[in-house]
Amino acid sequence: MPRQAVCEDGRMAAVEPAELAAARAGDEAAFVRLVAPHRRALHVHAYRMLGSLHDAEDALQEALLRAWRGLPGFDGRSSLRAWLYKIATNACLDAIGRRKRRWLPIDHVAAAEPGEQPGRPLVETVWVEPFPNVMLGADDSRAAPEVRYEQLESVELAFIAALQHLPPNQRAVLILREVLGYSAKEVADTLETTVASVNSALQRARATLGERDPDERPAALSDADRALLSRYVAAFEAYDIPSLVALLHEDASISMPPLALWLRGREDLAAWYLGYGIGCRGSRLLPASVSATEAVFGQYRPGPDGTHEPWALQVVELSGGRVQHVHHFLDPALFARFGLPERLHDGA
């Protein structure tokens, strides 16, 4: 009987013994075909672990290299999927050990005053990066009782940033158990530890993140939140600051990675928009993705010859019917990853 693997589109794909044997004998093309159904999901797993698309790509390549080198020792006692996740998880843990933790500015420095100079971008890469939903494949979870986080929620910026506060082993345990649906025994095998250690790490990780009741968590963006986002876009594009600020929570914040500067509170945000932020007047926002509690927009500022040029990727977080955070990622290179155009033309 052929072995089974889960494809990225959710179907079951047969892993033929002959294909596996060919890969183990050194056939690189067979190996590529063997891991192809898992590649995208492994990339997402690495992103959850590391909080960075760039780091996740490096970790994925390292994991696939390790898998290629270790394939002759794969005895088939576990599924190919479980074996690949074990390798990828440990590649991520090794990567975490070699670099500093990633943050959002609100976790890294104190809030600034509205008139404070933005300063220079941090040369060192320290920020959590947003994930483009277009890169998600089919849900790779088991739909098991252990799964507490939906696929889209598990790549939302707020969740990824919260994960980075966990020690590496706790992070791995929580992702494997509550995102991917592995049993405690499977996680223990993956991390080469005991079930008791896994259960203890999960309990501590939950305490750090805070208890979240799945029944109270929105499954999708509500009509009211969609209307809120429409008003946000209209106010931002009109640069109507009183209307924009009225949509914010009293303690709402904005940040601008790779700048460390961030601000909190309606009054300070209004002052900043009318001060250093005035260069955003005339911008257009193009939607890129949306999930239950956040939306991503490409912000294009006016450019030459009737065009609008990429400026910032805005991640707008919602809570309680208002805007809670707006993270402006000042990196036009992110636009292509989110399927956004290089520039906008008037009338487009």
N, C-alpha and C positions, 0 to 999 in steps of 0.2 A: 504493500500500500504506500502511495506517496505521502510524504509529510505535508503539513498545512502551514501556511503563513497568511497573515492578514494584509491585504493590499491597502494602499492609501485610499482607495475608493470604498473600502469597507467589505469588499468581496473576499472570498477565500481563494488563495492561490496555492496550487500544488507545488511543493518543493520535491522534485523528482530525485530519488536516490542517485540516478546517473548524473544529474546536474551537480549535486553536492559532491559526488565522487570526483567529477571533473575539476571542480573548484579546489578541492583538497589536493588534487594532483598538480595544481599550478596553473590551471586555465583561468586567466584573469577575466576573460569575457564571461565565463560561467559564474565567477564570483560576483561580478557586477549585476548580472541577472538575479542572482540569489538574494542580494541585499536591496535591490531596487524597491521592492514593496515596502520596505521599512525606512528608507533613507529620509523621507520628509519628516516622518514622525520622530525619528532620532534627532533631527535638526531642531525640532520644536522642543524636545526634551532637553537638549543642551542649552537652548535659550532660557528655559525656565530655571535651569540650574545656575546659569552664568549671568543672566540679565543683559546680554549683549548679543546682537546679531553677528558681529564680527568675531567675538570670542566663540560663539556657538559654531560658526563655520570652521574655525580652527580646530575645535574639539571634535567635531564630526569627522574631519579628515584624519585626525589622530586616531579616533576610534575605529574607523574603517581600515586604517593601516594596521592597527593592532589585530583586528579581526582577520585580515588577510594573512598576517603572519601566524596567527594562532589557529587558523582553520584546521590544519592537520590534527590538532589535539581536540577538536570538537567531537565528542562521542555520541551526541544525539540524546543524552539522558534528559536534557532540558530542551525546550523548543528553541528554534533558531532565533525567534523574537526575544525570548528571555535572555539568551546568550548575548545577543547584540546589545540589549539594554544594560546588561551587566558591564560590558566593555565600555559603552558610552558613559555610563554613570561614573565609573572609575576614572575615565579620561577627564571628565568634568571635575571630579574631586582633585585630581592632580593639577588641573589648570587653576582651580581656586587657590591651591597651596602656593602657586607661583606668583600671584598678583594680589593687589589690594582689592577690597570689596568695592563693588559699585554702589552708587547712591543716587538719589535725587537731590537737587540743591537744598530742598527744605529739610533734609536729614543731615546735611553736611555743614552748613554754616547758619548763623543767626540771620533773621530777616533784616533787610536793609531799609534805610529811610528813602522816601520817594525821590529826594534830590541827590542821592548818592551816585557817584560815578559808577557806570557799569563795570569798569575794570577790564582787564585782559582775559580772554578765554584761557581756561586751564589747558596747558599743553598735554598734561598727563590725562589719559582716558580714564575717567572715574565715574562717568554717569551711566545710569541705567538707560537703555535705549528702547524705544517702542517697537512693537512687533507688527508687521503687516498681515492682516487677516487673510490676504490673498495667498499667503504661503502655507496656510493650514490645509491639510488633507482631510480625510475622513477621521472621525473621532477614534483615537487609538486606545481609549479606555476599555475596560471590560464590562462596563455598565453594572459593576458589582456594588454591594452595599458599602464597600470602602470608598467608592467614588463620591466625593462631596463637591467637587468643583467642575462646572461645565467647561466644555472645550474653549469657548470664547472667553469665559471668565478667567480661565487659567493662563491666559496670555495678556490680560489687561495690565496696564502699566502699574496700577496701584497694587495689584496682587504680586507682580514680579518684584516690585520695589520692596514689598513687605517680606518676601522670601529671602531677600539679600540680608536681612537682619538675623536670620537663623544661622547657627553654626552649620558647616557644610554637611555633616552627617544627618542632622535633623532636617535640613533642606531636602536631602535625597530621600529620606524616609517619608516625609510628608508628600512629596511629589509622586513617588512610587505607589504609596498607599492610597492617597486621597484624590489624585488626579488620574493616575493610570490604573488603579484598582488592583494592584498586586496584593496578595495575601501577606500576612506577617512572616510566614515561613519563606515565601519567595523573596521578600525583601532581605531577610536574614541571609539567604543563600547569595543574593546579589552582593551584599556588603560584607559577606564572610563574618557574620556576627551571630548573636543568638536572638531568638524570638523575644525574649524578655528585654533585651537591649533595644530592639526595634520598637516594642510597645512603649518603653520608657521614653525613647527619643520622640515618638509621635506625640505623646502626652505633653512633653515640654514644648514641642513645636506649636501645638494647638494653643497652649497657654500664651506663648509669645505673640502669635498672630491675633489672639482674641477669639473667643467662641463666636461662630457665625452660624446662625440657624438657617439651614437650606430652605426651610419653608417660607422664610421671610425674604429670601434673596430673590430679586426679580429675575425671571427667566428671559425676558426680552425688554427692550426699550418700550416704555409706555407711550401712548398717544400724547399724554401731557408733556413727557420729556422730549418727544419729537418736536412738539410745538415750541418748547423752550429752546431747543437747538435752532429752530428756524428763526426765532426772535434774536438769538445770540448772533447768528450770521448776519441778519439784517442790520442790527445795531452796529456790529463791528465794521461791516462794509460801508455804512453811512458815517462811520466814526462818530456816532451819537453817544458820547460818553455817559451822560445821565441815564439814558435808556440801557446802555450796556451794564453799568454798575448796578442798576436796579435788579438785574437778573442774578446777581452774585449773592452768595451767603455773606453774612456780616464779617466772617473771618476768612473769606476766600483768599486764595493766593495765586500768584503768577510766578513762573520761573523761566529761565532762558538758557538752558545748557547749550554750549559749553561754558557760558558765564556762570560763576558761582552765585551771582546776585539773584535774590528773590524777594518778593514783597508780600505782605499780608494785610488784609483789611480794606474795606471799600474805599475809605478816604484816601489811603496811601495809593491804592491802585488807580483811582481817578486822577490823582496828582501825577502819577507816573505816565499814564496814557496821554495826558495833556502836556507832559514835559518831554522826557527822552523818547517816549513812545510815539510822538507826533509823526515820526517818519512812516508810521503804518497807515496814516490817512490815505484813503484811496485804494486800499488793498482789496483783493477779492479772495474769498474762501471757497475751496473746492473740496467736497466731501470725499474721504478716502475709505473709511471703514466706520462701523458702529457696532457696539455690543450693548450689554444690559445697562452698564453704568458709565460708559465713556464713548466719545466720538472723536475721530481723527480728521483734521482738515489740512489741506495744503494751503498755506497763506502765500499769495503772490502780491508783491508790491509793484507799484507803477514803475515801468522801465521805459527805455527809449522806443521811438517809432510806434507808439500805440500798443505796446506789449506790456504784460505783467510778468515779472520774473520771480522764480522761486525764492522765498525768503526764510520761512519757518514752517515746520510741521507742528501744528497745534494739536495737543491731546487735551480734550475738554472733559473733565470728570464731573459727573452729576451726583447730587445727593439731596434727598428731601425736596425735590422740585426746584432746586436752584443749582447754579454752577458753583462747585466747590474749589476746583483747581483748574488752571490753564497752564500747561507746560509748553513753552515755545522752543522746540528743538531747532536751533539755528544752523541747520546742516542741509543745504539743498541736495546733497547726495542721497538723502533718504527718500526724496520724491520718487525716483525711479523704482525703488523697492516697493513703494506703496501704489504703483501703477499710475502715478500722476504725470501729466504732461510736462515737458521741459519748460514751456512758457505758455501764457494765455494771450490771445489776440483780442482786441476790442471787438465785441459782438459775438465772440465765441462762447 
